[in-house]
Amino acid sequence: MGPYVVGVERVVPASPQAVFDVLADPAQHPALDGSGSVRSGRGELPARLYAGARFSMDMRMMLPYRVTNVVVEFDEPRLIAWRHFAGHRWRYRLTAVSGGTLVREEWDSTGVAHLWPGLRLLGFPERNRRGMAASLERLAEIVG
């Protein structure tokens, strides 16, 4: 995965398609977000994400802001990822396993490796790890 990718895994008791369907619905993202930073969808959200889809979210991390994402990886029902203006990617890898789906959520900052020292000083790798673990717990509740 590389030094600039933070990942968390969890088995979710649902099929890969059921999990993918939730992830591909941007209206669900505020309910899924375990970090507390995704507040709501902004503007016209696509009913379902697809390769190249754009969607915006109202965010808050100390101050409110908006982020527009574009879906850059899409292989239904195994993989979906989006990135925003800074180049970070949020990726979900889904693998069918006994008892459901192994979901791996990744925060990939490879595209902005030059920012890594500052991101580490701000605590982002560990903060993101905690938020992703909480997000996967919420995902399990939503699809379960």
NORURJO-V488937 format. One record per pair of residues at least 12 apart in sequence whose ideal C-beta (glycine too) atoms are under 6 Angstrom apart, sorted by sequence separation. I is the first residue (numbers start at 1). J is the second residue. D is the distance in Angstrom with one decimal. If there is no record, write none. Layout:
BEGIN
((I:J:D) (I:J:D))
END
This chain:
BEGIN
((56:68:4.5) (80:92:5.3) (43:56:5.4) (69:82:4.1) (92:105:5.5) (27:41:5.7) (42:56:4.1) (55:69:5.6) (79:93:5.7) (26:41:5.8) (42:57:6.0) (69:84:5.0) (91:106:4.3) (42:58:4.9) (54:70:5.2) (78:94:5.4) (67:84:4.6) (91:108:5.8) (27:45:5.8) (40:58:4.9) (53:71:4.6) (26:45:4.7) (38:57:5.4) (39:58:4.5) (89:108:4.1) (51:71:5.7) (39:60:5.5) (88:109:5.3) (107:128:4.5) (37:59:5.2) (49:71:5.1) (37:60:5.9) (51:74:3.9) (24:48:5.1) (37:61:4.9) (42:66:5.6) (87:111:3.6) (24:49:4.5) (87:112:4.5) (86:112:5.8) (105:132:4.6) (26:55:4.5) (105:136:6.0) (103:136:5.9) (20:76:5.8) (20:77:3.8) (23:80:5.4) (17:77:4.5) (16:77:4.3) (23:92:5.3) (19:94:5.6) (16:94:4.3) (16:96:5.3) (19:101:5.0) (16:101:4.7) (14:100:5.5) (13:100:4.1) (11:99:5.8) (12:100:5.2) (11:100:5.3) (12:101:5.1) (11:102:5.5) (12:103:5.2) (10:103:5.7) (9:104:4.7) (35:131:3.1) (7:104:5.5) (8:105:5.4) (34:131:4.8) (7:106:4.4) (34:134:2.5) (5:106:5.4) (6:107:4.7) (34:135:3.8) (33:135:6.0) (5:108:4.8) (32:135:5.5) (34:138:5.8) (4:109:4.6) (4:110:4.5) (32:138:5.3) (32:139:5.7) (2:110:6.0) (4:113:5.3) (4:116:6.0) (6:125:5.1) (22:142:5.7) (8:129:6.0) (22:143:5.6) (6:128:5.3) (6:129:5.5) (8:132:4.1) (19:143:5.7) (8:133:5.0) (18:143:5.2) (10:136:4.1) (12:139:5.9) (12:140:4.6) (14:143:4.1) (13:144:5.6))
END
